[in-house]
Every structure is written in structure tokens, then in C-alpha cells.
């Protein structure tokens, strides 16, 4: 089983939301054998294709199309998408419409999967 976790950022950057997501991924893997694949919502985050053994992808620009493509590339392999949300992590001073629209498109394509 696989979960896709969307986070604003991951290590080496210090980010409480991303740090929590990574901690949760470790625990889900240890306790239940659930693998996590991360999608980073910051287009400037370009550190590594894996963090602590978990696969990492990131948006190269904040758009619904880019997010939908990353999610669709995971296809029906994933049981769920888990969004670790903090407004300022996905849009400066506003609502992250790109995130909402990208998730909505993914959900239309895979209605049986969980968000």
C-alpha cells in the first residue's frame, strides 16, 4: 500500500509541517508497512529524489496541471492522498487555488481513492 503525502517542503529545509509528514511516513512504514511518496509544493525545493528512503517529487511550478500530472503518475497504485496543510506553505498571502484545483482534477480521475 502507498500513500502520497503533499507537504510544503522537506529536509534539509527546516519545516515543521514537512518534518511531521516525514515522521508520520516513518511510523506508517514501521507499524503497518505502508510506503509514502512525497510531493513537495515548493517549486524552489530541488534537493533530492528521495529523503530518508522515501521517493520525492516536487512541482516545478505551482499549477493545477503540474500537480495533477504528478498525482496521476502515481495512478491507482496509491490508497490515498494526504495533504499536510498550512496556507502559507502553498501560497504567499492567499489561497492556494492551484492546490485545490489540482486535487479536484485528480479526484475526478480517481473517484474511488481517498483524499
N, C-alpha and C positions, 0 to 999 in steps of 0.2 A: 504494500500500500504506500502511496505517496501523497504528500500534502504540498501545495505550493504556498509559500509564505511571501507576502509582499511587505517589504519594510522600506523605510526611507533610506537607510544606509546600514552598512555592516562594518566590522573591523577591517582595517586598522583604525578607522574613524571611531571616535567615542560617540555613541548614540544610544541612549537608554532604551528606546523602542527596539532598535536593531539588536542590542545586546540581549534584551528579553526574548526576542524571536529566536536568536541563536541558542539561548539557554533552553527554551522550550523544545527546539528541534533536537537537541541532545537528549533531553528527557524522554521525548516521544520515541526516539530511536532505541534508547536503552531499555525502557519499560515495555514497549509494545512492538518494536521492530518496524515502526513507521518511518519512512525516509522523507526528508524535507528538501524541497528545491526552492531556492530563494529567487525572487525578482526584486531588484533594487530600484526604487522610484527616483533616484537622483541620477540624471544623465552625466554628471561630472564624476561619479564614482566609477573608476576604471582600474581596480586593483588586481583582481584575480578571478579566474573562472571557478574557484572553489574556496571555501572558508571552512576550516575545521572538518574537511571531508565532505561538505555539502556543496552540491552544484549551485553556482550563482550565475544569473544573467541580470542585465540591467538595461533600462530604457536608454536609447541613445538620444532621445528627445521625448519630452512629455506630451504624448498624443494618444488618443484612444486607439488609433490604428497600430501604433507600436506596441502598446500594452496588449491589445487583443492578439496580435501575432505571437508575442511571447507566450501568452496563455494557451493559445491554440496549438502551438508547437508541443506543448505538454499533452495535448489531446485528452483522450479519455483515460489515460494512464493514472490520472490523479483522482483521489477521492474527494478532494475539497480544495478550495482556495481560502486562505486565512489572511485577512488584511490586518496588519498591525497599524492602527490608525492614530495619527496625530496630524492635525491640519497643516501646521507649518512645515511638516516634513515632506509634503507633496505639492504645496503651492505657497508661494510667498504672499501673505496678506490676503488670501482669498480662498475660495472653494476650489478644490482640485477636480474640475469638470472632466479633465482628461481621464482621471482615475475612475470616476463614476461611469462615464460613457464606455470606457474600455471593458470594465467589469460587466456592464449591461450587455454589450455585444457578445462577450464570452458566455454569459448565462443563457442568452438566446440560442447560441450554438450548442451548448451542452446543458439543457434544462434539468437533466437528472443528477448533475453534480452539485455539490453543496458549496455555498458561499457563506 
